[in-house]
Amino acid sequence: MPKLKTNRGAAKRFKRTASGRFKRSQSHLNHILTKKSTKRKRKLRHATMINAADTRLIRRMLPYA
């Protein structure tokens, strides 16, 4: 069976945790930051887990992660 290709866009966005789940960074922290409160920007820094419904799709895109 041939090797599978990793989706490079997904590889840059998602990391697998030790328990096998996937974490992702939060959106809305790239530009137009002046109108966002400091509290809101601070909370967006922390990574979060992806939704359980998306796990199967991410696992397919990252076969060796």
C-alpha positions as CSV (number, residue, x, y, z in Angstrom):
1,M,0.0,0.0,0.0
2,P,1.4,3.4,-0.9
3,K,2.3,6.1,1.7
4,L,-0.4,8.6,2.5
5,K,0.2,12.3,2.1
6,T,-0.2,14.6,5.0
7,N,-2.4,17.7,4.4
8,R,0.2,20.4,5.0
9,G,-2.3,23.1,5.8
10,A,-3.8,20.9,8.6
11,A,-0.3,20.0,9.9
12,K,0.4,23.7,10.5
13,R,-2.9,24.2,12.3
14,F,-3.4,21.1,14.5
15,K,-1.2,19.3,17.0
16,R,-2.0,15.9,18.6
17,T,-2.0,15.7,22.4
18,A,-0.6,12.8,24.4
19,S,-4.1,11.4,24.9
20,G,-4.7,11.4,21.1
21,R,-7.0,14.4,20.8
22,F,-6.2,17.5,18.7
23,K,-5.6,21.0,19.8
24,R,-5.9,24.2,17.7
25,S,-5.2,27.9,18.2
26,Q,-8.1,30.3,18.4
27,S,-9.0,32.7,15.6
28,H,-9.6,36.5,15.6
29,L,-6.1,37.4,16.9
30,N,-4.4,38.5,13.6
31,H,-5.6,42.0,12.8
32,I,-8.1,44.7,13.8
33,L,-7.0,44.3,17.4
34,T,-7.6,47.9,18.6
35,K,-11.3,47.4,19.0
36,K,-10.9,44.1,20.9
37,S,-10.6,44.3,24.7
38,T,-7.4,43.3,26.4
39,K,-9.3,40.6,28.3
40,R,-10.7,39.2,25.0
41,K,-7.2,39.1,23.3
42,R,-5.6,37.5,26.4
43,K,-8.2,34.7,26.4
44,L,-7.7,34.1,22.6
45,R,-4.0,33.3,23.2
46,H,-4.7,29.9,24.8
47,A,-5.1,26.8,22.6
48,T,-8.3,24.8,22.7
49,M,-9.4,21.3,21.7
50,I,-11.2,20.7,18.4
51,N,-14.8,19.6,18.4
52,A,-15.4,15.8,18.7
53,A,-17.3,15.9,15.5
54,D,-14.2,17.1,13.6
55,T,-11.8,14.5,15.0
56,R,-12.4,12.0,12.2
57,L,-11.7,14.6,9.5
58,I,-8.5,15.8,11.2
59,R,-7.3,12.3,11.7
60,R,-7.7,11.6,8.0
61,M,-5.7,14.7,7.1
62,L,-2.9,13.9,9.5
63,P,-2.3,10.1,9.1
64,Y,1.1,10.2,10.9
65,A,0.5,12.8,13.6
